[in-house]
Structure formats: C-alpha cells, structure tokens
C-alpha cells in the first residue's frame, strides 16, 4: 500500500488526514467534505460531478445505497438527450458517421467519467482493516488479501472497497474451469488484481486443441502470462510433464502458486517471474495476451488492454528462439480489436510472418458471455461479431 499520498479534510473544526489508497492510481482528492445519512442522493451527485469527494461518516449500508443511487443518476438518460432523440435533424445525413474506433474511444471516455464520479464516495478504514461505522461488515480478511498488513488508517473509495470484498468472495468460493475424470469440477481461486478466467470459451479451446507431436519427444511447455494458472493447470491435466509459467505481476505469481499447490501440481509446474519467456526451449508455448491494444487507465486494466500490442508482438517475436523443432506456439486471441478498428487482421498476419512463423491451424469459437447478447451495450456491434481463436503457430521451414 502506497503511504506517500495523504488525503486531508476538516471534521469538527479539526484538520484531519489519512493515507490515501487507490489501486487505480488516482491521486488524492483535493476537495473533501464529510457527510452522513442526511445527505441526499441529488446533493451527493452534484458534489461528485463538480469534483468534491465525500468522506462518509454515516451508516455503512446507507453508503452502499447512496452509491447505487449515484449509479442510477449516471445511467439515466438526460431530458436533453431524450428531446434530441425525438427531433428530426435535417443535418443528420450530412454529419460524418462515427467509426468503430470513435465509438470505442467514446465508450472508454464515458466509462472513465462514470468511474470518476462513483469513486468520489470515500470510506476510512482503520489500521486493522476495520471500519468504524454503523452496520459496517467485517472486511478484514478481504483487505488483508488485497492490501496486506498496514500500520496506519487509510481512506479508499467505497467502490474500490466493494470490489475488494467481491474479489475475496471469488477467491474463497473459487471458479470452476473444467471437470476431472470423475466429472467433479476443478476450481481456480482468483486473487484481487489478477485476471479472472470467467470467459470459458478460450479454456475450451485449450482443452480440445491437438497437442503438438514434439511433446512425445520432450514433454515441456511454457505458459506466458500465467495469471491464475488456469492454462498451466489445463496443460498439466493433459499430461504435459514439465511446464514453466511466467508473469511479471507479483499478485499473479502468488495466485498461480496457490492454485497449483491446491491441485497438487507443483511437481509439474514451475512459476518464474520473467518478462515473457523463461530461459530455454519448449515443445509448446502458450500465451493469452490482453486482447485490446489500448492504453490502460489503471494498473487493474493491464489484463485487458495491451498498449500498442506490446505483449502480443513480444510473444510472436520471441517464439522462434524458444520453440523446439516441430514445436508449436499457441496464441489465444479475440478479434474484437479488429471489429473496433484498433488492429487489422493483416497487421497480425504480418507480425506472424515477420517473426519467422507460419500458421498451422486456427481454431475458432464464438463468445458466450452476456455482453455478446446485450444490444443496449454501445459496443454490441463488435461483441456480437467477435470470434475467439487459438492460433497454432510453428517456425517457418526456411529457418
């Protein structure tokens, strides 16, 4: 937890301060007022919109209700937009049509503004991760998992705090990823800040893709960007004898180690902190990089956004040096970026060719997550057309 940044407010005629904490890297708010159950949702919304943070001193459950009230006000179409929708604008045909990239950028801007407003409702936590408010839940274990041991009081947004609690429930209950030979579900337990494998279609691809024959000679695999460890676990279940999994994120490394240990797979899977590839070569190298080439707005978004496709290009460029003869690189990638005009198929194919690789096969599947079927989502046009693929790559024969 970052202890360099402090947030300041006045309470009962006294100047107060505490450590400010934000996993999203948001700077400490300059304008802060205290509020309790007498604050109306409309007044809270106006304060948040004008950039004034609200440090809550009332009932905790009322704070949760206030946050939901702010959500409703943000998501409610304005009267102005409704009137504009009813008018027939003769100049509409002359207006330039928005590109898919424009719609994506607008979507991100709206999401950013929404997060900024909702992040204005703050909670103070004690050094032992307790909250001194009426009807406050016991969040100690959840905060210990996310933030570790601290020796100071701190202030955090209620929205982030609820995310920490939600992550704790995911970690405690686990997420079923596949079934064992007896039909019993196998779980991974995502940690806070580690990408949760909720989209099962890419897991199904890795379960069903034919393994490279080179594994018969040397049963070794690399898992680049291990996350929860889900792909390493699947390869181990498919009898790959030695797997080296890498990541740069300490939370991911701890999470993967715990999941692998829980399943008794520690003798098959080594976890290594590395930028992309470990030392040596393998018969199979698998990677599921972030699918959208855009700049993350927070540390937690690095699992979704890959700025300038750095990880994707780095994986492709390094495969040739780390694959054993007749070995394969498995790239798991959605074409969502192509539908959003953030990357073209031709660019991807040229990066594969420039890396000295050829495409042996591509196994495709359609997404099954709810957003793919939600036509109220501004990105529905892209999500509905999305295909997730497992690209089977091999070193070109001329190399």
Secondary structure by P-SEA (a helix, b strand, c coil): ccccbbbbbbcccbbbbcbbbbccccccccbbbbbcccccaaaaaaaaaabbbbbccccaaaaaaaaaaaaaaaacccaaaaaaaacccccccccccccaaaaaaaaaaaaaaaaaaaacbbbbbcccccccccccccaaaaaaaccccccccccccaaaaaaaaaaaaaaaaccccccccccbbbbbbbcccccccccaaaaaaaacccccccccccbbbbbcccccaaaaaaaaaacccbbbbbbccaaaaaaaaaaaaaacccccbbbbbccccccccccbbbbbccccccccccccccccccccaaaaaaaaaaccccccccbbbbbbbbccccccccccaaaaaaaaaaacccccbbbbbbbcccccccccccaaaaaaabbbbbccccccccc
